[in-house]
Structure formats: C-alpha cells, structure tokens
Amino acid sequence: MTADSPPDLPPEERPRDIAGMLEGLNVTFNELERFCAGYNTLSRVYQTVTGQLPHGQRPKGLMLTFKGSVDDTHAIDVVIDLQKHVDPQYAPSVIAPLANGQAHGMLAAVTRLIADAVELRDQIRVALGLPPEDAKPADPPA
C-alpha cells in the first residue's frame, strides 16, 4: 500500500485511488500465488502417499511446522514429518482438508482479483471520460 497505509488492510479499507488499487492487486496476487503453491505441493504429497503419483514425477513429503507450548507460556517450534509421524492410512485424511483449504483460498483470491480489476478498469475509463464498461447506453431522445 502507500507509506501511510499498511498492506494488511482488508480490501474494503484499501485506498481506492489507482496506485492504491494496483498495490492491492499485487497483494491479492501474492496471496493467490501462495495458495496455489500450497495447493500444488499438497496435491503432490497426496499423490505420493496414495500411490497415485504420475510416472516421472518426484515423490513429495510434507513437514508441518507450528508453534507449540508445554506450559502455555514458552513457545517452541514443533515439526511433524507426515511420513514419519502419521499412520499412512490416515495421511490422505490429513492432507485432503489442507489442500481443500488452499483451493478455497485460491478461489477467494481470484474472485477479489476479478472484482478489483473491474473496479480499476472502470476507474480508468472514467478518467478517460468513458462510461464504465457495464453502464447502459442512454435512451435516445424521443
């Protein structure tokens, strides 16, 4: 965003000038890219653990990392190697909801990108003295 607006603002609070809108599109595109990378990786892991990996594809493992605490005051890094710590019969049940969450994130990001791009297009059309793309033509004089 701009120097006086942090990038973590929700879309409805982001600046609506053209520069702010472009930065918002970049933020949303980066979110889409992260969700896509997550989905692709989780899909490959799912194919690996279920034996559905296409010929020639490299098997993929999964390490889950998060903060944990024994006493609820001191956080430590916890790492779970899916192939070592999860029974293979349950691994697909762990991976599928994670991949599904990434897919929903992709869909939400694409939906925001489309809406923001349409708004930006319309703002540029107005700056050029043109009506918004979805505006109905005026009725001819009677």
C-alpha positions as CSV (number, residue, x, y, z in Angstrom):
1,M,0.0,0.0,0.0
2,T,1.1,3.6,0.4
3,A,3.5,4.8,3.0
4,D,0.7,5.8,5.3
5,S,-1.5,2.7,4.9
6,P,-0.3,-0.8,6.0
7,P,-0.6,-3.7,3.5
8,D,-2.6,-5.8,5.9
9,L,-5.8,-3.7,5.5
10,P,-8.8,-5.6,4.4
11,P,-9.8,-5.0,0.8
12,E,-12.7,-2.7,1.7
13,E,-10.3,-0.4,3.6
14,R,-7.6,-0.2,1.0
15,P,-7.0,3.1,-0.9
16,R,-9.3,3.4,-3.9
17,D,-7.0,5.6,-6.0
18,I,-5.3,3.9,-9.0
19,A,-1.9,3.5,-7.3
20,G,-3.6,2.0,-4.2
21,M,-5.7,-0.3,-6.3
22,L,-2.6,-1.6,-8.2
23,E,-0.9,-2.3,-4.9
24,G,-4.0,-4.1,-3.7
25,L,-4.0,-6.2,-6.8
26,N,-0.3,-7.1,-6.1
27,V,-1.1,-8.1,-2.5
28,T,-4.0,-10.3,-3.7
29,F,-1.9,-11.8,-6.5
30,N,0.8,-12.7,-4.0
31,E,-1.9,-14.4,-1.8
32,L,-3.1,-16.3,-4.9
33,E,0.4,-17.4,-5.6
34,R,0.9,-18.7,-2.0
35,F,-2.4,-20.5,-2.1
36,C,-1.5,-22.1,-5.5
37,A,1.9,-23.2,-4.3
38,G,0.4,-24.7,-1.2
39,Y,-2.3,-26.5,-3.2
40,N,0.2,-27.8,-5.7
41,T,2.5,-29.1,-3.0
42,L,-0.3,-30.7,-1.0
43,S,-1.7,-32.3,-4.2
44,R,1.8,-33.8,-4.9
45,V,2.0,-35.1,-1.3
46,Y,-1.5,-36.6,-1.6
47,Q,-0.5,-38.4,-4.8
48,T,2.7,-39.6,-3.2
49,V,1.0,-41.1,-0.1
50,T,-1.8,-42.6,-2.0
51,G,0.4,-44.2,-4.7
52,Q,-1.2,-42.0,-7.4
53,L,1.9,-40.1,-8.4
54,P,2.2,-39.8,-12.2
55,H,5.1,-41.6,-13.9
56,G,8.2,-39.4,-13.9
57,Q,7.0,-37.2,-11.0
58,R,9.2,-36.9,-8.0
59,P,7.7,-38.0,-4.7
60,K,6.9,-35.2,-2.2
61,G,6.9,-35.3,1.6
62,L,5.3,-32.9,4.0
63,M,6.7,-31.2,7.0
64,L,4.2,-29.3,9.2
65,T,5.8,-26.6,11.4
66,F,4.0,-24.7,14.1
67,K,4.5,-23.1,17.5
68,G,3.6,-25.3,20.5
69,S,3.9,-25.0,24.2
70,V,4.1,-27.4,27.1
71,D,3.1,-24.8,29.7
72,D,1.2,-22.3,27.6
73,T,3.9,-19.6,28.2
74,H,7.0,-20.7,26.4
75,A,6.5,-21.4,22.7
76,I,8.8,-23.8,20.8
77,D,8.9,-24.9,17.2
78,V,7.2,-28.2,16.5
79,V,7.9,-30.1,13.3
80,I,5.9,-33.1,12.1
81,D,7.1,-35.2,9.3
82,L,3.9,-36.6,7.8
83,Q,5.6,-39.7,6.5
84,K,7.3,-40.5,9.9
85,H,4.6,-39.4,12.3
86,V,1.3,-40.1,10.7
87,D,0.0,-43.6,10.0
88,P,-0.1,-44.0,6.2
89,Q,-3.7,-45.0,6.2
90,Y,-4.7,-41.7,7.8
91,A,-2.3,-39.4,5.8
92,P,-4.9,-38.8,3.0
93,S,-7.4,-37.7,5.6
94,V,-4.9,-35.1,6.9
95,I,-3.8,-33.8,3.5
96,A,-7.1,-33.5,1.8
97,P,-8.6,-30.8,4.1
98,L,-5.4,-28.8,3.9
99,A,-5.4,-28.9,0.1
100,N,-9.1,-28.0,0.1
101,G,-8.4,-25.0,2.3
102,Q,-5.7,-23.9,-0.2
103,A,-8.2,-24.3,-3.1
104,H,-10.8,-22.2,-1.3
105,G,-8.1,-19.5,-0.7
106,M,-7.2,-19.6,-4.4
107,L,-10.9,-19.1,-5.3
108,A,-11.3,-16.2,-2.9
109,A,-8.2,-14.5,-4.2
110,V,-9.2,-14.9,-7.8
111,T,-12.7,-13.5,-7.0
112,R,-11.1,-10.5,-5.3
113,L,-8.7,-10.0,-8.3
114,I,-11.6,-10.0,-10.8
115,A,-13.7,-7.6,-8.7
116,D,-10.7,-5.3,-8.1
117,A,-9.6,-5.4,-11.8
118,V,-13.1,-4.5,-12.9
119,E,-13.2,-1.6,-10.5
120,L,-9.8,-0.4,-11.6
121,R,-10.8,-0.7,-15.3
122,D,-14.0,1.4,-14.6
123,Q,-12.0,4.0,-12.7
124,I,-9.5,4.3,-15.7
125,R,-12.5,4.5,-18.1
126,V,-13.9,7.4,-16.1
127,A,-10.5,9.1,-16.0
128,L,-10.6,8.8,-19.8
129,G,-14.1,10.3,-20.0
130,L,-15.7,7.0,-20.9
131,P,-18.6,5.4,-19.1
132,P,-18.0,2.3,-17.0
133,E,-17.9,-0.9,-19.1
134,D,-21.2,-2.2,-17.7
135,A,-23.1,1.1,-18.0
136,K,-26.2,1.0,-20.2
137,P,-26.3,3.5,-23.0
138,A,-28.6,6.4,-22.5
139,D,-32.0,6.1,-24.1
140,P,-32.2,8.0,-27.4
141,P,-34.2,11.3,-27.2
142,A,-37.9,10.8,-28.2
